[in-house]
Amino acid sequence: MRKHTKALATIMAAATLAMASAVTSLANTGWLNVQNKWYYYDEAGNSVRNQWVENDKDLFWLKDNGEMAIQSWVKYDNSWYWVNAQGAMVTDSWIPITNNWYYVGQDGKMLADTWFEYNHRTYYLTESGAAAKGWVELDGKWYYFDRNNGDMKRGTTIDGYTVNEDGVYVK
């Protein structure tokens, strides 16, 4: 009887190990769509969270719950990035959001608190990253930026006020 018990125990142990390895091989890897939300699982079957994942040369952000971010700002390493409706990081583009324009560079980072030249036009991107509009004082000088697209005006008169070729208000 002891031989049968020992043999049965050996068979049960082998079956348990075989089942465990089968379960491991069924773990999710790669992209998984759950109720129209995308998640990514690494080779060990773990949900990837709070990091970028590259797929076909695009980068996708996975939030702290593992869900892929879509059409939103992502803060990473003290910089802001925009991901589109497909979840891919946007680079070298203007982003229109609620009557404001933002610009993300070639590395995907939002530019902020800086002057910016684009297609032979000058813009000032505020601390929030939004393109300045209307009259703005910078370093003690006044500038006028188009209220629609943020383009700095030069050598013209706006509402009776003149700006020179550098875009600076002159009295």
WOVEN-V284694 format. One record per backbone hydrogen bond with DSSP energy under -0.5 kcal/mol. CO is the residue of the C=O (numbers start at 1). NH is the residue of the N-H. If there is no record, write none. Layout:
co=CO nh=NH
co=CO nh=NH
This chain:
co=1 nh=5
co=2 nh=6
co=3 nh=7
co=4 nh=8
co=5 nh=9
co=6 nh=10
co=7 nh=11
co=8 nh=12
co=9 nh=13
co=10 nh=14
co=11 nh=15
co=12 nh=16
co=13 nh=17
co=14 nh=18
co=15 nh=19
co=16 nh=20
co=17 nh=21
co=18 nh=22
co=19 nh=23
co=20 nh=24
co=21 nh=25
co=22 nh=26
co=23 nh=26
co=24 nh=27
co=30 nh=41
co=32 nh=34
co=32 nh=39
co=34 nh=37
co=37 nh=34
co=38 nh=68
co=39 nh=32
co=40 nh=48
co=41 nh=30
co=42 nh=45
co=46 nh=42
co=51 nh=62
co=53 nh=60
co=55 nh=58
co=58 nh=55
co=59 nh=89
co=60 nh=53
co=61 nh=63
co=61 nh=69
co=62 nh=50
co=62 nh=51
co=63 nh=50
co=63 nh=66
co=66 nh=40
co=67 nh=63
co=72 nh=83
co=74 nh=76
co=74 nh=81
co=76 nh=79
co=79 nh=76
co=80 nh=110
co=81 nh=74
co=82 nh=90
co=83 nh=72
co=84 nh=71
co=84 nh=87
co=87 nh=61
co=88 nh=84
co=93 nh=104
co=94 nh=96
co=95 nh=97
co=95 nh=102
co=97 nh=100
co=100 nh=97
co=101 nh=131
co=102 nh=95
co=103 nh=111
co=104 nh=93
co=105 nh=92
co=105 nh=108
co=108 nh=82
co=109 nh=105
co=114 nh=125
co=116 nh=123
co=118 nh=121
co=121 nh=118
co=122 nh=152
co=123 nh=116
co=123 nh=125
co=124 nh=126
co=124 nh=132
co=125 nh=113
co=125 nh=114
co=126 nh=113
co=126 nh=129
co=130 nh=126
co=134 nh=145
co=136 nh=138
co=136 nh=143
co=138 nh=141
co=141 nh=138
co=142 nh=169
co=143 nh=136
co=144 nh=153
co=145 nh=134
co=146 nh=150
co=151 nh=146
co=156 nh=163
co=158 nh=161
co=161 nh=158
co=162 nh=170
co=163 nh=156
co=164 nh=155
co=164 nh=167
co=167 nh=144
co=168 nh=164
co=170 nh=162
